[in-house]
Amino acid sequence: MKKVFYLKTCDTCQKILKQFDLKDWQLREIKTEPITKEELEEMSKLSKTYEALFSRRSTQIKSRGIDVKTLQEKDFKELLLDHYTFLKRPVFLTDQEIFIGNDKKNVEALKNFFGISE
């Protein structure tokens, strides 16, 4: 399995995706094709928590009045399934590894995974 979950309107996602050869990867645009419960469970097995997949930058947090500090694992899971903006993106998922988000450390790990050196 090689999947990338991303948002086509996210410039950061697009910039990251352009860096890699993804012809063997399944690309999933999460707004038009939301993640499934099974896919989320696969992600959580590799990430060890739903919270690791949760974007604290989602505009839905403020609009729904969510206090992130009070959320439990089950809450993160429900929110991730409820609205695509709660997923930290992009997410690169293989059978053994997961790369979550756009922080510098994650992008460097992705470059190593793809064998790209700078």
MARROKE-445795 format. One line per 2 residues: number of its first residue (from 0); their letters; for each residue x, y, z of N, C-alpha, C, O, CB. Coordinates in Angstrom, 3 decimals. Glycine has a CB too. Layout:
N
NUM	A	X Y Z X Y Z X Y Z X Y Z X Y Z ~ ...
***
This chain:
118
0	MK	0.836 -1.183 0.000 0.000 0.000 0.000 0.883 1.249 0.000 1.826 1.362 0.783 -0.952 -0.003 1.217 ~ 0.560 2.166 -0.880 1.222 3.469 -0.941 0.146 4.498 -1.244 -0.353 4.584 -2.366 2.373 3.497 -2.026
2	KV	-0.208 5.282 -0.223 -1.268 6.280 -0.395 -0.787 7.631 0.109 -0.005 7.724 1.055 -2.559 5.853 0.350 ~ -1.276 8.670 -0.547 -1.044 10.037 -0.086 -2.405 10.690 0.084 -3.219 10.716 -0.838 -0.136 10.850 -1.089
4	FY	-2.635 11.213 1.276 -3.864 11.939 1.565 -3.507 13.416 1.600 -2.637 13.837 2.362 -4.521 11.468 2.920 ~ -4.182 14.198 0.772 -3.817 15.607 0.637 -5.053 16.430 0.301 -6.143 15.893 0.104 -2.730 15.794 -0.448
6	LK	-4.859 17.743 0.240 -5.915 18.673 -0.140 -5.423 19.448 -1.350 -4.377 20.095 -1.287 -6.296 19.635 1.043 ~ -6.161 19.393 -2.449 -5.677 20.016 -3.684 -5.615 21.541 -3.599 -4.878 22.176 -4.352 -6.563 19.615 -4.840
8	TC	-6.388 22.129 -2.681 -6.367 23.585 -2.538 -5.278 24.062 -1.575 -5.125 25.263 -1.351 -7.722 24.075 -2.059 ~ -4.532 23.132 -1.016 -3.475 23.471 -0.060 -2.148 23.620 -0.816 -1.598 22.639 -1.316 -3.360 22.379 1.063
10	DT	-1.652 24.835 -0.892 -0.398 25.097 -1.608 0.768 24.332 -1.003 1.644 23.860 -1.728 -0.090 26.588 -1.604 ~ 0.785 24.206 0.322 1.867 23.477 0.981 1.848 22.007 0.579 2.899 21.426 0.305 1.756 23.611 2.509
12	CQ	0.666 21.402 0.540 0.547 20.009 0.085 1.076 19.875 -1.334 1.858 18.972 -1.631 -0.922 19.529 0.157 ~ 0.647 20.771 -2.205 1.063 20.708 -3.608 2.590 20.819 -3.733 3.217 20.092 -4.503 0.377 21.831 -4.420
14	KI	3.168 21.739 -2.965 4.617 21.943 -3.003 5.359 20.677 -2.557 6.368 20.301 -3.153 5.014 23.137 -2.107 ~ 4.858 20.031 -1.517 5.491 18.806 -1.024 5.321 17.669 -2.024 6.284 16.959 -2.313 4.903 18.405 0.338
16	LK	4.121 17.482 -2.555 3.868 16.401 -3.499 4.738 16.515 -4.751 5.174 15.501 -5.296 2.403 16.387 -3.889 ~ 4.992 17.745 -5.211 5.796 17.952 -6.425 7.243 17.491 -6.266 7.935 17.265 -7.259 5.777 19.416 -6.809
18	QF	7.697 17.352 -5.037 9.088 16.968 -4.788 9.353 15.481 -5.018 10.508 15.061 -5.097 9.467 17.329 -3.375 ~ 8.284 14.682 -5.125 8.455 13.234 -5.146 7.820 12.589 -6.376 6.866 13.111 -6.954 7.866 12.631 -3.892
20	DL	8.379 11.435 -6.759 7.837 10.649 -7.858 6.733 9.773 -7.272 7.010 8.800 -6.572 8.955 9.784 -8.570 ~ 5.492 10.122 -7.560 4.352 9.439 -6.950 3.564 8.585 -7.936 2.388 8.302 -7.710 3.434 10.449 -6.325
22	KD	4.204 8.171 -9.028 3.455 7.416 -10.041 2.952 6.064 -9.519 1.956 5.547 -10.027 4.329 7.193 -11.268 ~ 3.618 5.484 -8.518 3.169 4.215 -7.941 2.277 4.404 -6.720 1.914 3.433 -6.057 4.364 3.373 -7.562
24	WQ	1.925 5.640 -6.426 1.159 5.952 -5.231 -0.287 6.275 -5.590 -0.570 6.832 -6.651 1.796 7.122 -4.478 ~ -1.193 5.918 -4.691 -2.595 6.299 -4.842 -2.751 7.667 -4.181 -2.472 7.826 -2.993 -3.576 5.222 -4.203
26	LR	-3.199 8.651 -4.961 -3.404 9.994 -4.424 -4.868 10.162 -4.042 -5.763 9.903 -4.846 -2.975 11.078 -5.450 ~ -5.104 10.595 -2.812 -6.469 10.787 -2.323 -6.678 12.234 -1.920 -6.057 12.730 -0.980 -6.764 9.852 -1.135
28	EI	-7.553 12.896 -2.637 -7.910 14.267 -2.325 -9.014 14.178 -1.274 -10.133 13.767 -1.582 -8.372 15.077 -3.616 ~ -8.703 14.564 -0.032 -9.585 14.263 1.098 -10.874 15.081 1.152 -11.809 14.713 1.863 -8.841 14.470 2.357
30	KT	-10.931 16.169 0.421 -12.187 16.933 0.411 -13.221 16.229 -0.462 -14.387 16.133 -0.081 -11.948 18.379 -0.098 ~ -12.809 15.739 -1.620 -13.747 15.074 -2.531 -13.916 13.595 -2.197 -14.947 13.003 -2.519 -13.273 15.224 -3.971
32	EP	-12.922 12.995 -1.559 -12.986 11.579 -1.189 -12.454 11.423 0.239 -11.289 11.081 0.437 -12.167 10.692 -2.195 ~ -13.313 11.674 1.227 -12.876 11.660 2.632 -12.266 10.323 3.060 -12.538 9.273 2.477 -14.050 11.984 3.535
34	IT	-11.435 10.403 4.096 -10.830 9.176 4.607 -11.917 8.302 5.237 -12.908 8.797 5.774 -9.709 9.497 5.641 ~ -11.700 7.004 5.154 -12.651 6.053 5.727 -12.211 5.688 7.142 -11.078 5.956 7.543 -12.767 4.779 4.841
36	KE	-13.101 5.088 7.869 -12.799 4.629 9.228 -11.628 3.638 9.191 -10.740 3.689 10.042 -14.055 3.970 9.881 ~ -11.634 2.746 8.211 -10.576 1.739 8.082 -9.220 2.403 7.803 -8.202 2.019 8.379 -10.922 0.739 6.953
38	EL	-9.221 3.398 6.919 -7.973 4.101 6.611 -7.453 4.850 7.831 -6.250 4.873 8.091 -8.180 5.076 5.445 ~ -8.367 5.461 8.574 -7.964 6.184 9.779 -7.372 5.217 10.804 -6.396 5.546 11.479 -9.166 6.943 10.386
40	EE	-7.953 4.038 10.921 -7.429 3.035 11.854 -6.042 2.562 11.420 -5.168 2.350 12.261 -8.392 1.835 11.951 ~ -5.834 2.395 10.101 -4.498 2.052 9.583 -3.481 3.134 9.964 -2.376 2.836 10.418 -4.540 1.876 8.038
42	MS	-3.876 4.380 9.770 -2.991 5.497 10.100 -2.657 5.506 11.587 -1.509 5.726 11.970 -3.636 6.829 9.696 ~ -3.660 5.267 12.415 -3.437 5.333 13.864 -2.556 4.192 14.357 -1.828 4.351 15.336 -4.769 5.306 14.603
44	KL	-2.615 3.041 13.686 -1.733 1.927 14.073 -0.275 2.329 13.909 0.565 2.006 14.749 -2.036 0.665 13.228 ~ 0.019 3.033 12.826 1.399 3.436 12.555 1.807 4.684 13.327 2.968 4.824 13.714 1.582 3.676 11.075
46	SK	0.866 5.584 13.552 1.194 6.827 14.265 1.090 6.661 15.771 1.576 7.505 16.525 0.275 7.953 13.812 ~ 0.461 5.579 16.217 0.251 5.232 17.628 -0.866 6.017 18.311 -1.355 5.597 19.360 1.520 5.446 18.382
48	TY	-1.282 7.159 17.733 -2.385 7.918 18.321 -3.167 8.634 17.220 -2.647 8.910 16.139 -1.856 8.938 19.365 ~ -4.425 8.923 17.526 -5.226 9.753 16.619 -4.793 11.211 16.747 -4.871 11.981 15.789 -6.748 9.604 16.925
50	EA	-4.343 11.574 17.926 -3.924 12.957 18.149 -2.775 13.355 17.221 -2.701 14.504 16.786 -3.507 13.152 19.606 ~ -1.882 12.414 16.917 -0.757 12.706 16.018 -1.240 13.079 14.615 -0.536 13.771 13.879 0.185 11.498 15.939
52	LF	-2.423 12.628 14.251 -2.995 12.903 12.931 -3.825 14.188 12.906 -4.229 14.656 11.841 -3.855 11.734 12.489 ~ -4.071 14.743 14.069 -5.002 15.858 14.226 -4.313 17.204 13.987 -3.273 17.499 14.574 -5.624 15.830 15.622
54	SR	-4.905 17.997 13.128 -4.375 19.332 12.846 -4.955 20.347 13.812 -6.164 20.575 13.844 -4.680 19.745 11.399 ~ -4.088 20.947 14.591 -4.531 21.979 15.532 -4.755 23.316 14.833 -5.157 24.295 15.461 -3.508 22.146 16.656
56	RS	-4.491 23.350 13.529 -4.703 24.567 12.742 -6.047 24.587 12.021 -6.365 25.559 11.335 -3.594 24.719 11.733 ~ -6.831 23.536 12.166 -8.115 23.454 11.474 -9.004 24.645 11.845 -9.138 24.999 13.016 -8.827 22.127 11.815
58	TQ	-9.596 25.243 10.836 -10.510 26.366 11.076 -11.758 25.903 11.830 -12.454 26.712 12.445 -10.912 27.027 9.741 ~ -12.034 24.611 11.780 -13.208 24.064 12.454 -13.086 24.140 13.977 -14.103 24.165 14.671 -13.427 22.622 12.026
60	IK	-11.879 24.175 14.500 -11.683 24.229 15.952 -12.327 25.488 16.518 -13.101 25.432 17.474 -10.176 24.187 16.307 ~ -11.997 26.614 15.918 -12.539 27.892 16.394 -14.037 27.993 16.108 -14.813 28.392 16.977 -11.796 29.069 15.737
62	SR	-14.442 27.629 14.883 -15.855 27.789 14.524 -16.770 26.881 15.349 -17.938 27.208 15.557 -16.049 27.500 13.042 ~ -16.254 25.757 15.815 -17.063 24.858 16.651 -16.840 25.088 18.141 -17.501 24.468 18.974 -16.753 23.412 16.313
64	GI	-15.919 25.968 18.471 -15.643 26.246 19.878 -15.030 25.062 20.604 -15.361 24.808 21.762 -16.906 26.658 20.575 ~ -14.142 24.335 19.940 -13.531 23.139 20.516 -12.331 23.527 21.387 -11.465 24.295 20.969 -13.095 22.157 19.399
66	DV	-12.301 22.982 22.602 -11.141 23.145 23.478 -10.278 21.893 23.303 -10.565 20.841 23.877 -11.571 23.355 24.999 ~ -9.224 22.023 22.507 -8.391 20.876 22.145 -7.778 20.212 23.381 -7.562 19.000 23.393 -7.282 21.313 21.183
68	KT	-7.501 20.994 24.406 -6.868 20.453 25.619 -7.738 19.412 26.317 -7.227 18.567 27.051 -6.553 21.581 26.589 ~ -9.036 19.468 26.094 -9.953 18.547 26.784 -10.257 17.293 25.961 -10.961 16.401 26.435 -11.256 19.264 27.115
70	LQ	-9.742 17.216 24.752 -10.087 16.094 23.873 -9.369 14.799 24.279 -8.207 14.812 24.685 -9.743 16.444 22.424 ~ -10.092 13.696 24.156 -9.550 12.356 24.385 -9.307 11.703 23.022 -9.704 12.251 21.994 -10.525 11.485 25.269
72	EK	-8.661 10.542 23.011 -8.380 9.832 21.752 -9.654 9.600 20.937 -9.653 9.797 19.721 -7.699 8.484 22.043 ~ -10.733 9.187 21.590 -11.989 8.919 20.856 -12.526 10.198 20.213 -13.130 10.152 19.141 -13.059 8.316 21.807
74	DF	-12.302 11.351 20.878 -12.742 12.628 20.317 -11.943 12.974 19.062 -12.501 13.419 18.060 -12.604 13.750 21.359 ~ -10.628 12.763 19.133 -9.792 13.020 17.955 -10.257 12.143 16.793 -10.365 12.619 15.663 -8.290 12.754 18.272
76	KE	-10.531 10.874 17.063 -10.980 9.948 16.022 -12.287 10.437 15.392 -12.412 10.480 14.169 -11.164 8.529 16.603 ~ -13.252 10.803 16.228 -14.542 11.267 15.725 -14.398 12.527 14.880 -15.016 12.644 13.822 -15.494 11.527 16.882
78	LL	-13.586 13.466 15.347 -13.401 14.711 14.604 -12.696 14.459 13.271 -13.062 15.050 12.255 -12.599 15.716 15.442 ~ -11.690 13.586 13.272 -10.976 13.258 12.033 -11.926 12.647 10.998 -11.797 12.911 9.803 -9.814 12.288 12.324
80	LD	-12.852 11.852 11.447 -13.821 11.243 10.525 -14.913 12.228 10.125 -15.529 12.084 9.069 -14.453 10.003 11.162 ~ -15.148 13.218 10.961 -16.238 14.158 10.735 -15.925 15.219 9.681 -16.799 15.572 8.889 -16.589 14.830 12.023
82	HY	-14.691 15.734 9.656 -14.382 16.834 8.738 -12.936 16.740 8.261 -12.020 16.546 9.060 -14.631 18.198 9.420 ~ -12.742 16.876 6.963 -11.419 16.700 6.358 -10.353 17.667 6.867 -9.168 17.335 6.840 -11.532 16.845 4.885
84	TF	-10.743 18.857 7.331 -9.727 19.831 7.758 -9.057 19.445 9.072 -8.047 20.041 9.446 -10.354 21.202 7.900 ~ -9.606 18.454 9.777 -8.971 18.030 11.024 -7.744 17.147 10.776 -6.949 16.935 11.691 -9.978 17.282 11.890
86	LK	-7.578 16.632 9.561 -6.422 15.787 9.266 -5.204 16.652 8.967 -5.245 17.533 8.108 -6.719 14.848 8.078 ~ -4.122 16.386 9.691 -2.854 17.056 9.415 -2.380 16.533 8.070 -2.366 15.322 7.850 -1.779 16.801 10.557
88	RP	-1.993 17.426 7.167 -1.679 16.972 5.818 -0.388 17.565 5.292 0.104 18.582 5.780 -2.804 17.314 4.887 ~ 0.150 16.891 4.274 -0.276 15.618 3.690 0.103 14.439 4.580 0.956 14.554 5.460 0.338 15.440 2.304
90	VF	-0.545 13.306 4.335 -0.195 12.059 5.010 0.239 11.071 3.943 -0.525 10.743 3.035 -1.395 11.496 5.857 ~ 1.483 10.595 4.062 2.012 9.551 3.199 1.940 8.263 4.001 2.487 8.183 5.100 3.487 9.865 2.717
92	LT	1.264 7.249 3.455 1.019 6.013 4.188 1.490 4.814 3.373 1.104 4.645 2.216 -0.472 5.874 4.534 ~ 2.332 3.978 3.993 2.731 2.710 3.387 2.338 1.603 4.372 1.743 1.873 5.414 4.289 2.678 3.058
94	DQ	2.675 0.362 4.033 2.341 -0.737 4.941 3.098 -0.649 6.262 2.599 -1.089 7.298 2.636 -2.067 4.274 ~ 4.313 -0.077 6.225 5.129 -0.033 7.441 5.374 1.363 7.999 5.771 1.497 9.156 6.434 -0.671 7.174
96	EI	5.147 2.398 7.207 5.514 3.736 7.647 4.412 4.747 7.377 3.561 4.573 6.505 6.787 4.174 6.966 ~ 4.467 5.828 8.179 3.549 6.939 7.982 4.334 8.234 8.163 5.172 8.355 9.057 2.337 6.864 8.971
98	FI	4.043 9.187 7.302 4.647 10.517 7.374 3.490 11.505 7.444 2.667 11.584 6.532 5.604 10.812 6.133 ~ 3.440 12.256 8.538 2.279 13.100 8.813 2.664 14.573 8.829 3.563 14.990 9.559 1.640 12.711 10.147
100	GN	1.965 15.351 8.006 2.090 16.800 8.079 3.206 17.386 7.244 3.872 16.699 6.470 2.288 17.199 9.473 ~ 3.387 18.702 7.432 4.301 19.441 6.564 5.465 20.076 7.314 6.158 20.939 6.776 3.546 20.505 5.830
102	DK	5.682 19.644 8.566 6.799 20.249 9.281 8.125 19.794 8.668 8.190 18.763 7.998 6.743 19.886 10.782 ~ 9.159 20.562 8.903 10.456 20.348 8.258 11.000 18.944 8.526 11.528 18.300 7.618 11.459 21.392 8.740
104	KN	10.875 18.471 9.757 11.385 17.145 10.132 10.694 16.048 9.325 11.338 15.102 8.873 11.186 16.896 11.641 ~ 9.388 16.180 9.148 8.633 15.192 8.389 9.022 15.208 6.904 9.172 14.150 6.293 7.132 15.449 8.543
106	VE	9.181 16.387 6.332 9.558 16.497 4.921 10.957 15.917 4.711 11.214 15.275 3.692 9.505 17.977 4.449 ~ 11.855 16.137 5.659 13.203 15.547 5.574 13.122 14.020 5.626 13.814 13.333 4.874 14.106 16.075 6.726
108	AL	12.283 13.495 6.506 12.105 12.042 6.606 11.544 11.484 5.302 11.936 10.401 4.869 11.170 11.686 7.786 ~ 10.629 12.220 4.677 10.079 11.803 3.384 11.164 11.776 2.309 11.230 10.843 1.510 8.939 12.743 2.958
110	KN	12.010 12.799 2.294 13.106 12.851 1.316 14.023 11.641 1.501 14.455 11.036 0.519 13.916 14.176 1.461 ~ 14.318 11.290 2.735 15.140 10.100 3.001 14.439 8.844 2.519 15.072 7.964 1.936 15.456 9.982 4.500
112	FF	13.144 8.752 2.756 12.364 7.603 2.325 12.423 7.444 0.802 12.552 6.333 0.287 10.910 7.742 2.793 ~ 12.326 8.563 0.098 12.357 8.539 -1.372 13.781 8.525 -1.923 13.976 8.468 -3.137 11.609 9.743 -1.929
114	GI	14.770 8.577 -1.042 16.167 8.542 -1.483 16.644 9.835 -2.108 17.515 9.827 -2.978 16.358 7.437 -2.457 ~ 16.077 10.947 -1.669 16.475 12.247 -2.191 17.426 12.906 -1.203 17.080 13.102 -0.038 15.239 13.148 -2.454
116	SE	18.614 13.246 -1.664 19.553 13.951 -0.795 19.786 15.341 -1.351 19.736 15.574 -2.558 20.893 13.177 -0.665 ~ 20.040 16.246 -0.439 20.238 17.637 -0.877 21.682 18.030 -0.807 22.029 19.164 -1.137 19.413 18.590 -0.038
***
